Amino acid sequence: MIIIDGSLGEGGGQILRTSLALSAITGKAFQVNHIRANRSKPGLMRQHLTGVEAVMKICKAKTDGASLRSKTLSFIPHAICGGEYEFEIGTAGSTTLILQTVLYPLLYANKPSKVTITGGTHNDMAPPFDFIKNSFLPILHSMGASVEVQLIKAGFYPAGGGSISIEVNPSVKWKPLSLLDKGNLIQEKIVGVISNLPATIIEKEVESIQSLSGRKFPAVEIDQQKSLCPGNLVFIFEIYENITNVFTGFGEKTKSAASVGKEAYLEYARTLANDAPVPEHLADQLLLPMALAGQGEMRIVEKSLHFVTNIEIIKLFLDVSIDITRHEAGGFYVNVRK
């Protein structure tokens, strides 16, 4: 059994999610101690427990410690079974993080799967649905994964109540990723998501972005959603030949529309100032499929503690080498090989 220190590195939920996915795929049991030790509320919260229960159901695993606020979990997987599943978080916790937990095991299942997950769809501190659909999944498709997602209903904090569906066709014939440059720019645009709030909020966010950038973006779209409670985000899309990057500002009661626009712009500007194609959050999420492929390379904007921690967990389950070096053109070069 693999023993994992949950306080390692950034000490958050990603340690658990990566461990669950790779345990199911490799058949290797694990025990993680000090779960989410570096968070203000350590242990399994509702969202993390749902992830445990989801993978447990998919691979008929035996567990000990699968309860709220538990700081230790043991997990013994068995065969992965595809089919139809429904998972309800019960809070506004992130449906997309549950998606990224169950997705990889289902690619190794015995038959296709359809999964519905209920909770939050556009969460701060988690990848929003628009990012998953437009930035993350196209790269997985290019690597050979057959996965489709659909937003059924938007869900925002604190009410949640949103849902997404995922269709996964088993595929283990990974193609190695080579993502070293963006390619030619195809389009830049701003997309505002709004629910149960006036659309003038989006206008102010767009004004903030355009003022900070010193130019007018050629395309602006407003995505009106229906949800249980008010919600708002603003995205900057950078669509290149080889990658689509999505930068996000999250609306909150305590934030002005101008500050939400500024949040998206600053994330966009950090990446724009660096020639590397893969921004921080996407880089972290591409590590696992690259490791499963056993080969690949990418150039990333920055090497975060989250990124380095994920590498350490992956190496506990998979016999791969993941090397990171500074790249002469900017950012870091990441090479994965068996």
N, C-alpha and C positions, 0 to 999 in steps of 0.2 A: 504493500500500500504506500502510495506517495504521500508524504507528510509536507504540508504547505503552511508557511507562516503568513497569515492574513495581514500582518502589519508590515510586510515587505514593501519597500519603496513607497509608492503613493498610498498603499494600504486601503484601497477602496473596493467597490463592487466588481470592477473588471477582473480582479483576481479570481473571484468566484465564478463569473460568467465564462471566462476562458477555461477554467478547470472543469466545469460541468460539460461544456461542449467537447473538449478533448478526451475527457474520461469516457463519455458515451461512444465516441468514435474509435478510440484505441482499446477500450475494454479494461483500462487500468483504473483500479479503485484509488480513491484519495481521501485524505482527511485534512481539512483546513481548520486551523486554530486562529484565534484572535480576529475573527471575521470583521472587516471594515473597522479595524482598530483605530485608524487615523481620522475617523469621521466624528462629528459632534454627537451623533447617536449611533454608537457602534452596534454590531450584531445584525441579524437579518431583519430588515424592514419588510413591509408587505410586498413591495415590488420584487425584492430579492428572493423572498420565500416563494412567490409565484414562479420565478425562474427555476428554482430548485424543483418544485412540484411538477412543472412542465416537463423538464428533462427526465425526471424520475418516471413520469407516466410514459414518455416516449420510449424509454429503454428499460422499463420495468425494473428500475433500480431499487436496491435496498438502502435505506438511509437511517442515520441516527443523528438527532439534533435538528431536524427540519421543523422548526417552530419559531414564532416571532421572538426577536431579540436574542436568539441563540447565537453564541459566539464561536461554536465549534460544530462542524458538520462532517460526518463520514458518508461516503457515497460509493456504492458498489454496483456498477452497471451490468446490464445483460443485453440481449439482442435489441437492436433498434427497430421499432415497428412504425411504418407509415400508416396513414389513414386520416380520418377527420378528427380534429381536436378543437376544443374551445377552452380558452384560459381567461379568467376574469381576475384582474388585480384587486378590484374592490375599492381602489382609491384612484387618484389622478396620476399614479405612478406610470412610468414610461412603457408604452406598448412596444416601442421600437427597440428598447434594450432587451425585452423578452424575445422579440423577433430575432435579434442577433445572437441570442442564447440557443434557441431551438433550430435555427436555420441550418447550421452546419451538420448536426447529427441527422437531420432529415434528408440531407443530400446523400447520406450513406444508408438510408432506410431500405426496406425490402419492397416498397411500392410507393407511388406518389402520395402526397399529403396535401390537405387543405386545413389551414389553421386560422381561427378567429381569435383575436386578442382584444380585450376590453379594458379601457383605462384612459390614460392621457396620451394624446398623439402629438402634441406640440409642447414639450416640456423644456424648461430651463435645465441646464446641466445634463442634457441627453440629446441625442440627434433627433431633430424634428422629422416628421414624415417626409416633408419635401426634400430634405437632405438625403434620406434613405433612397427615395425613388429616383432622384435626378443625379445624384453624385455617386453614392456607394454602389447601388445595384448595377448600373451600366458597366462598371469595372468588373464586378463579379460575372456578368454575362460574357464579357470579353475573355474571362478565364475559363469559361465552359460551364458555369453554373446555370441551371434552368430554374429561375425563381421569378415569380410575379407578385406584386403587391398592389393592394387597392385600399384607399381611404374610404371607409364606409360612413363614418361620422366623426367629426372633429371633437376632441376632448381637451379641455384646458383646466389648469389649476384654478380653484380647488375642487370643482365638482367632478371632473373626469367624465366618464360616460361616453367617451369616444371609442371607436373600434376600427381595427384594420384587419384585412384578410391577406393571407399568404398562400400561394400555391407553389409547391416544391416538387420537382421531378428529380428522382435520385440521379446523381451524376458524380462519379469519382475520377473522371478523366480530366484532371485539371490541366490547363494550359499555363505555362509560366508567364508572369506579368513582367513587362519591361516598360516602365513609365519614367523616362528621364527628361522629357520636355513636354511642354503643353501643346505644341503644334500651333497652327495659326488661330487667331481669335476669330470666332464665328459671330458671337453676339454677347453684349452685356445688357442686363436689364434689372429693374427693381420689381419685386413682387411683394405686395402687402396682403397679409391674411387678416381678416377682421370678422368678428362674430359678436352680435348683440351690442355693437358700438357704432358710433357715427363714422362714416368713411373719411371725414375731414381729418381724423387722426392719421390715416395713411398719407394724406396730402402733406401734413406737417413733417412726417418722418422722411418723406421723399425730399422735401425742401431742405431738411437738415443734411441728408446725404449729398445732395447736389451742391449745397453751399460749402461743405467741407471738402468736397472733391474739386470744386472750382469749375465744374462743367455740368451739362445737362445730359442725363442718361437717355439714350435713344428710345427706350421702351419702358413703360411703366404699366403694370397689371395689378388689378385688385381682385382678390379671391375672397368672395363672400361665403362664409360658412355658417351652418346652424349648429349650435351646441347648447349644453345645459347651463353654461355660465359665460360671461363675456371673455373674449380672448383676442389677442393681437400679436402679430409678429411682422417683421419686415425683413426681406431677403435681398441680397445682391447676388445675382447669378453671373458668373463668368463662364461662358461656354466656349471651350476650345476644341480643336480636332481630337485631342487625346484625353481630355478630362473636362468635367463640369464641376466647378467649385461653387459652393453655396455658403454665403456668409450671413449670419443671423443676428438680428436685434430682437430681444424678447420684451414685449410689453408687460408692464405691471402697474398696479394702482399707484405705487410710489414713484413711478418714472414719468417724466414728461415725454411727449412724442419726440421732441428734439434729441433727448438723451438716448432713446431707443434707436433712432436713426444713426446717431453717433456710434453706438455700440456695434452696429452692423458695419459701418464705414471703417472703424478702426481695425476690425478683424480683416476686412478686405484690403486695407492699406498695408498691413503687415505682410500679407502674402504678395501683394503687387510689388512691394519693394524688393522681393527676393525672386530670382528667376526660377527657383525650384517649383515644380508643378504641384506637389502634394502638400496641402496645409496640415497643420498639427493634428486635428481630430481625425481626418480621413486617414492619415498615415498610421495611426494606432489601429484603426479598424481593418486596414489592409494586411496587417502582419499575419493574422491567423490564416486567411486563404492562401497567402504566399507560402507559409510554412507547410500547409497541407499539400500544396503543389510540389513542395520540395525544391523549388527553384524559382528565382525571380530577382528583380532589381527595381528600385525606385529612388527618386531624388526627392527628399522631403525638406520642408522649410525649417523645421526645428525638431530637436530631439528632446522631448518632454520626459519628465519622471514617469508619467503614465505609460509612455511608449517603452521605456527601458524596463519597467516592471513587467509589462506584458511579455516582453522577450524572455524574461527569466521564468515565467510560468509556462510558456510554450515549450521551452527547453526541458522542462521536467517530464513532459509527455511525448515529445517528438525528437527524434535524432536528427536535428538540423543545426546548421551553423548560420548565425545571423550576425553579420559584421556591419559596423557603422563607421564611416570615415568622412571627414570634411571634403566637400567637393569644390574644386577650383572655381566653378562658375557660381557658387553660392549654395547655402544649405548643406545637407548631408546626403551621402550616398549610402544606400542600404542594399546589401547583397545577401540573398538567402540561397543556401545550397545544402544538399545532404552530405 
